[in-house]
Each structure stands twice: as C-alpha cells, then as structure tokens.
Amino acid sequence: MRIGLAAGRIPGHRRQFADDLGRISMRLSHTRKALVISGLLIMTALLGQAAAATTIGPQTAASSQAASSTPPEGTPSTAPSARAAPSALPGDSAGTPGDPSTAPGADRTESTTAPGGKHVKTGPAGSRLVTGTKGVALTFDDGPDPDYTPALLKILKKENVKATFCLVGSNAKQFPDLVRAIVADGHALCNHTWNHDLRIGKKSAAKIKADLERTNAAIRAAVPGVAIPTFRAPGGNFTPKLVKGAKQLGMSSIYWKVDPRDWDHSHGESHGAHTAKIISYVKKRTRDGAIVLSHDYAQPDTIKAYRTLIPWLHDRFELVPLTS
C-alpha cells in the first residue's frame, strides 16, 4: 500500500528515466545471452574441427604414406623370386655346384645338333661321332662336381662300367680328390678347357694351346702323368684350328652321337618328367659305337636317370672308356 503510493508520487521525468533504464537492462541481458550463445557456438565449432582433425589426420597420413610407397608405373610390384637349386639326391649334400646360379646354364651347354644321316662319319671339323668299335662310350661333361660326381661314380662302380669324364680345368683344380677318385676307378679323362670357353675355337693358336695346356696341368697336378687322350670343345664348337691344337697335344677331338639334352630343363617340367625324358631318349637313340653325351655337373636328374640307364645299357651294349 505504501509502496504503491510512493511509486505513484515519482515525478514524471524520473519515471521515464526508470523505464528507459529498465529497457536498457533488458537489452543488455539479451546481448549477454547472444554473446554467450555465440561463444558456445564458436567453441562447439572449434571442438568439432579439432575432433575431425584428430580422426582424419592419421588416415590422411596413412594414405599419403601408401601413395609414396607405390612403385612407379612399369615397376614390378614384387622382386622376381630366385630360382630354386636343383633337388639334392637322397644321401647327397647340397653345395654350390648344385646351385644354378653357379651351374653351367646357358653358357655351359652342348647345344649343337649332332650331324645326322647314315653317311656322316665325323662331327664338326672332323671330330669323332663314334667310338670306332661296337663299344658305346658314356661321356660326362663339366665336372668334377662334389655333389654329383661321387654319386655317379658309385653307380658306375656297382655295375662295373667304365666311362669318360670331360673335366673343366678350374673344377679339376678346385676338387683334385675327385680327379683322383675318377682315375682310381679306371675311367678315362678328357680335356674340356679351363673354364668352358665356348669361343675358344675362334682364338689364336697360341691362346688355344695355353688354355688346353693349363687344363691338362690342373688334371695332372691331381694325378701326375695321367693320360688325357681326348678333348671336347664346349658346346661342340669345334674349328679346324681347335682340332689341330688338341692333336698337337696328343688328344683326339670327340663330339657325340647321342645327346639327351639333360641340361635343358623345360619351363614347368618336374624333376620326374625330366629324368624320364633323359631315360627315354638314351634308350631310343643309342646304337653300337655311339658316343653318348651327358653331364655330371649340377644335374641331379641326370644322376637319377643313369641309375636306370647304366644297368639297362650294360645288358645290351659293351660300355667302353675313350682311351684314344
């Protein structure tokens, strides 16, 4: 009652001021609310951006890293796998000579086709295709090999068969015990150059002589004074100059009549299939007087094949070493 009367007594200009002050206070209150709301919105936006950065950042970094590690177009996505070494024979140890990375391969193969026809009597440059008798000569090239030569020697000894080993000089120097083992078992020796040089026939007479003499010296360092009656050119690449150089050192040049291409492994061919192919070819092609070419260096399938072939051949042919 008294308040109402007091208010009613406020002069007009003061009442107007109070009304204006009230309105200003309300406006300020609305402004504060707006400022608070604006501040909250800003803070929410900032927090949202921070959260987004935390979530997306690692993904972006991972994407960038993946992009940077992608190989350029045309680059293989994976490195080519290394070729596996030939499977070791049961009881044999694996070793460097059995590894294709050190095996003769394409630059150590006798790939020349043997002359055909009934009337052909000699190989390239007058080299020998046949033994000159009914006897069949088994010849094994590129050794000695510490993994496979001993296995072959066991098979030959079991069947009482003598063969001819065409030795690479550098291998003979590295494995003199194997040279002695070959000779001790009664097999014949053949010079196959110092390092299987496919182009030796195109070199000068002096270089040919030096290579062949160096090879003979390595063989005779293991077995002093041993006979080396024959020579075979790597790849069968005989030339008149090469045949003459070998003859001057007391060696006749031997080619071959039967070549199962035991070194030639077809893509995707299993060891069993390759072994069977060698056996089939030798059985089909061998005749009286034939010189048969094979390899004991880094060729496990060849050794497996001759476990079958040597008894089979021995029952049908006279097997002889090439001693002249």
C-alpha positions in Angstrom: 0.0 0.0 0.0 2.7 2.4 0.9 4.9 1.2 -2.0 2.2 1.9 -4.5 1.6 5.3 -3.0 5.3 6.0 -3.1 5.6 4.9 -6.7 2.6 7.0 -7.6 4.4 10.0 -6.1 7.6 9.6 -8.5 7.8 12.6 -10.7 7.1 12.1 -14.5 10.7 12.7 -15.8 12.2 10.4 -13.2 9.6 7.7 -14.1 10.6 8.0 -17.8 14.3 7.5 -16.8 13.5 4.4 -14.8 11.5 3.0 -17.8 14.4 3.7 -20.1 16.9 2.1 -17.6 14.7 -1.0 -17.4 14.6 -1.3 -21.2 18.4 -0.8 -21.4 18.9 -3.5 -18.8 16.7 -5.9 -20.8 18.6 -5.1 -23.9 21.9 -5.8 -22.2 20.5 -9.0 -20.9 19.6 -10.1 -24.4 23.0 -9.1 -25.6 24.8 -11.1 -23.0 22.6 -14.1 -23.9 23.5 -13.6 -27.6 27.2 -13.3 -26.7 27.1 -16.4 -24.6 25.3 -18.3 -27.3 27.7 -17.1 -29.9 30.6 -18.1 -27.7 29.2 -21.5 -27.2 28.6 -21.9 -31.0 32.2 -20.8 -31.7 33.6 -23.2 -29.0 31.5 -26.1 -30.4 32.7 -25.4 -33.9 36.3 -25.3 -32.7 36.0 -28.5 -30.8 34.3 -30.2 -33.8 37.2 -29.2 -36.1 39.8 -30.5 -33.5 38.0 -33.8 -33.3 37.8 -34.0 -37.1 41.5 -33.3 -37.4 42.3 -36.0 -34.8 40.2 -38.6 -36.7 41.1 -37.7 -40.3 44.8 -36.9 -39.7 46.1 -40.4 -39.3 44.0 -41.6 -42.2 45.4 -38.9 -44.5 48.9 -39.6 -43.3 48.5 -43.3 -44.0 47.1 -42.6 -47.4 50.0 -40.3 -48.2 52.5 -42.9 -47.0 50.8 -45.6 -49.1 50.9 -43.3 -52.1 54.5 -42.5 -51.6 55.4 -46.3 -51.3 53.6 -47.2 -54.5 56.1 -48.1 -57.2 56.2 -46.1 -60.4 54.2 -47.4 -63.3 56.1 -50.2 -65.0 58.0 -51.3 -61.9 57.3 -54.8 -60.7 55.3 -54.9 -57.5 57.5 -57.7 -56.2 61.1 -58.6 -56.9 61.5 -61.8 -59.1 62.0 -64.8 -56.9 65.3 -66.5 -57.1 65.4 -69.8 -58.9 65.5 -72.8 -56.5 68.5 -75.0 -56.5 68.1 -78.5 -58.0 66.8 -81.0 -55.6 69.6 -83.0 -54.0 69.7 -86.7 -54.4 68.9 -88.8 -51.3 72.0 -89.0 -49.3 73.8 -86.2 -51.2 74.6 -82.9 -49.6 73.7 -79.6 -51.2 76.5 -77.4 -52.4 77.5 -74.6 -54.6 78.0 -76.6 -57.8 74.3 -77.8 -57.4 73.1 -74.2 -57.4 72.0 -73.0 -60.9 73.5 -69.6 -60.0 76.9 -71.2 -60.4 75.9 -74.1 -62.7 76.9 -74.0 -66.4 73.5 -72.9 -67.6 73.1 -71.4 -71.0 76.9 -70.7 -71.3 77.8 -74.3 -70.4 75.8 -76.5 -72.6 76.4 -78.7 -75.6 73.6 -77.4 -77.7 74.9 -78.1 -81.2 72.8 -80.8 -83.0 74.8 -83.9 -83.9 75.2 -84.5 -87.6 72.6 -86.9 -88.9 72.4 -89.2 -91.9 73.8 -92.7 -92.5 76.8 -91.5 -94.4 78.0 -88.9 -91.9 81.2 -90.2 -90.4 82.5 -87.2 -88.4 81.4 -84.3 -86.4 82.3 -80.6 -86.8 85.9 -80.0 -88.1 86.5 -83.8 -88.2 85.7 -84.5 -84.6 84.6 -88.0 -83.7 81.0 -89.0 -83.6 81.5 -92.7 -82.7 84.0 -94.9 -80.9 85.2 -96.7 -83.9 84.2 -100.1 -82.5 80.9 -101.6 -81.4 81.5 -100.3 -77.9 79.3 -97.5 -76.6 81.1 -94.7 -74.7 79.3 -92.8 -71.9 80.8 -89.3 -71.5 80.1 -86.9 -68.7 81.0 -83.2 -69.0 81.7 -80.1 -66.9 82.8 -81.8 -63.7 84.1 -82.8 -61.3 81.2 -81.8 -59.1 81.5 -82.6 -55.3 77.8 -83.4 -55.0 77.0 -85.4 -58.1 80.3 -86.9 -59.4 80.6 -89.2 -56.4 77.0 -90.4 -56.8 77.7 -91.2 -60.5 81.0 -93.0 -59.6 79.1 -95.2 -57.2 76.6 -96.2 -59.9 79.3 -97.0 -62.4 81.3 -99.0 -59.9 78.3 -101.0 -58.8 77.7 -102.0 -62.5 81.5 -102.4 -63.2 81.2 -99.9 -66.1 84.0 -97.5 -67.2 83.1 -94.1 -68.6 84.9 -90.9 -69.8 84.9 -87.7 -67.8 85.4 -84.5 -69.7 86.8 -82.2 -67.0 86.8 -78.4 -66.8 90.3 -77.3 -65.6 89.2 -74.9 -63.0 87.0 -77.6 -61.4 89.8 -80.1 -61.5 92.0 -77.6 -59.7 89.3 -77.0 -57.0 88.5 -80.7 -56.5 91.6 -82.7 -57.0 90.4 -85.5 -54.8 87.6 -86.2 -57.2 90.0 -86.3 -60.2 92.0 -89.0 -58.2 88.7 -90.9 -57.5 87.8 -90.9 -61.2 91.2 -92.2 -62.2 91.3 -94.8 -59.3 88.0 -96.3 -60.6 89.6 -96.8 -64.1 87.7 -94.1 -66.0 89.2 -92.2 -68.9 89.9 -88.4 -68.8 89.0 -85.8 -71.4 90.1 -82.1 -71.6 87.1 -79.7 -71.6 89.0 -76.4 -71.5 89.9 -74.4 -68.5 86.6 -72.6 -67.9 84.2 -74.0 -70.5 85.1 -71.4 -73.1 82.5 -71.6 -75.9 84.6 -69.3 -78.1 87.9 -70.9 -77.7 87.9 -72.2 -81.3 88.0 -68.7 -82.6 91.0 -67.7 -80.6 94.6 -67.7 -81.8 96.5 -71.0 -81.9 98.7 -69.7 -79.1 95.8 -69.0 -76.8 94.2 -72.4 -77.6 97.4 -74.1 -76.7 97.8 -72.2 -73.5 94.2 -73.0 -72.4 94.4 -76.7 -73.1 97.9 -77.0 -71.5 96.6 -75.2 -68.4 93.7 -77.6 -68.1 96.0 -80.7 -68.6 98.3 -79.3 -65.9 95.5 -78.9 -63.4 94.4 -82.5 -64.0 97.9 -83.8 -63.7 98.5 -81.8 -60.6 96.0 -84.2 -59.0 97.2 -87.3 -60.8 100.8 -86.8 -62.1 101.4 -88.3 -65.5 97.8 -89.4 -66.1 96.8 -89.9 -69.7 94.4 -87.4 -71.2 93.7 -88.9 -74.6 90.7 -86.9 -75.7 89.4 -83.3 -76.0 85.9 -82.0 -76.3 85.1 -78.4 -77.3 82.5 -76.7 -75.0 79.2 -76.5 -76.9 80.7 -78.8 -79.5 82.1 -75.7 -81.1 85.0 -77.3 -82.9 87.0 -75.5 -85.5 89.9 -76.9 -87.6 92.3 -74.8 -85.6 91.0 -76.2 -82.3 91.1 -79.8 -83.5 94.6 -79.3 -84.7 95.7 -77.7 -81.4 94.3 -80.6 -79.5 96.0 -83.1 -81.8 99.4 -81.4 -81.3 98.9 -82.0 -77.5 98.2 -85.7 -78.2 94.4 -85.5 -77.9 91.8 -86.6 -80.4 88.6 -84.5 -80.6 85.3 -86.1 -79.6 81.9 -85.0 -80.5 78.8 -87.2 -79.8 76.1 -89.2 -81.5 73.5 -89.2 -78.7 72.6 -86.1 -76.8 69.6 -86.3 -74.4 70.0 -82.6 -73.6 70.0 -83.3 -70.0 70.9 -79.7 -69.2 67.8 -78.4 -70.9 65.0 -78.1 -68.3 61.7 -77.0 -69.9 59.6 -74.4 -68.1 57.4 -76.1 -65.6 58.9 -79.5 -66.2 59.1 -81.6 -63.0 62.3 -83.4 -61.9 60.5 -86.7 -62.5 59.4 -85.8 -66.0 62.9 -84.6 -66.9 64.5 -87.7 -65.6 62.0 -89.8 -67.6 62.8 -87.8 -70.8 66.6 -88.5 -70.4 66.0 -92.2 -70.0 63.6 -92.4 -72.9 65.9 -90.6 -75.3 69.1 -92.5 -74.5 67.3 -95.9 -74.8 65.7 -94.9 -78.1 68.8 -93.5 -79.8 71.8 -95.5 -78.5 73.3 -97.9 -81.1 76.6 -99.8 -81.3 79.6 -97.4 -81.4 77.7 -94.4 -80.2 79.3 -91.7 -78.1 76.7 -90.6 -75.5 76.8 -87.1 -74.1 75.6 -86.2 -70.6 76.6 -84.0 -67.6 77.5 -84.8 -64.0 77.9 -81.1 -63.1 74.8 -79.7 -61.3 72.4 -82.2 -63.0 70.8 -84.3 -60.3 68.1 -85.6 -62.7 70.9 -87.0 -64.9 72.3 -89.0 -62.0 68.8 -90.3 -61.3 68.4 -91.2 -64.9 71.7 -93.1 -65.1 70.7 -95.3 -62.1 68.2 -96.8 -64.5 70.2 -96.3 -67.8 73.6 -97.9 -66.8 72.2 -101.3 -65.9 69.9 -101.2 -69.0 72.8 -100.2 -71.3 75.2 -102.7 -69.8 72.8 -105.5 -70.6 72.6 -104.5 -74.2 76.0 -102.9 -75.2 79.6 -103.1 -74.4 80.3 -99.9 -72.5 83.9 -98.6 -73.0 86.0 -95.6 -71.9 87.6 -93.5 -74.7 91.3 -94.2 -74.2 92.5 -93.0 -77.6 
